[in-house]
Amino acid sequence: MNLIILLVFGGAFSVVALLMIAVGTGASQQTKKVLATLDSALATSWTNTSDQIVDLRKQELLSAIPWINRWLLKIELAPRLRLLLYQANLKWTAGGLILMCGAASLIPGYLRYLQSGDLISSLLIGAVLGAAPLAFVFNKRGRRFKKFETELPDALDLMVSALRVGHSLNSALSLVSRECPDPVSTEFRICYDEQNYGLELRTAMDNLVTRVPLQDLRIVATAILIQKESGGNLAEVLEKTAHVIRERFRLKRQVMTHTAQGRLTGIILTLLPIVLGVMLYMISPDSMSLLWKRDIGIKLLYASAIMTTIGGFIIHKIVSMDV
């Protein structure tokens, strides 16, 4: 019995081994053919490389659709949208953002027009929903800038420590790009790489301020450039700059505390008509439905929406203070 089992196992092993050898031989032959083809292609094209022109310029793809990409390259809106998307840390293209805004505006507006036949309400709905993708981008951009502004004093302290132990400014920027969290590390790494690629310090700092247009970062860039031209203790300058930024944070929090009541009042006055209308509709649907069943009611809804929006903007302007 054991002999039979050994013979079966040996036969199966032999069949599998022969199959693997055959497959390996075929694969090796196929590999040799592919390598021979590549060698012949490279040998053929090597003689013509002197006549080829290689374009080393950076190609910016603004949209995956060719004609939209060509159109966006011709107008001035595309660079601004590309910078806005970069500041928001989104991997979208400028053409994609425009298409999303157009789709979010046209489709709901057209459906609303087919349902009600009211052109004004359709345009308003289309305008509000069409601005939703752009509002999302601005929201992401604002949160990223706020995070950068919060982490900037710690990055300056790290630069001060590096400068005091004898490192150069370029080494201090490299240390910040390695040790600090995103987005500070990302932006300072780009600034560090630009200097390594040959850009002047002023140009690299200007590019940094263009990518992150914050007042605190402008103060840092100005302090570094002034110290480069006039000399002095850069570590002390950056330490005082970090102290100024932290004092601005403290003042901003104090202003937010004093304006909390005004901001809460604006939120309540803006949401109160909507909440009250929903509650009245739940209590008496027939009475509230007169607002959108009659022409005078629709006009009153438009007027109330416009006045509520204007009032909200006025209150926001009053409680918003630049520090």
Secondary structure, DSSP 8 states (H G I E B T S, - for coil): -HHHHHHHHHHHHHHHHHHHHHHHHHHHHHHHHHHHHHHHHHHHHHTTGGG-----S------SSHHHHHHHHHSSHHHHHHHHHHHTT----HHHHHHHHHHHHHHHHHHHHHHH--HHHHHHHHHHHHTHHHHHHHHHHHHHHHHHHHHHHHHHHHHHHHHHTT--HHHHHHHHHHHS-TTHHHHHHHHHHHHHTT--HHHHHHHHHHHS--HHHHHHHHHHHHHHHH---HHHHHHHHHHHHHHHHHHHHHHHHHTHHHHHHHHHHHHHHHHHHHHHHHH-HHHHTHHHHSHHHHHHHHHHHHHHHHHHHHHHHHH----
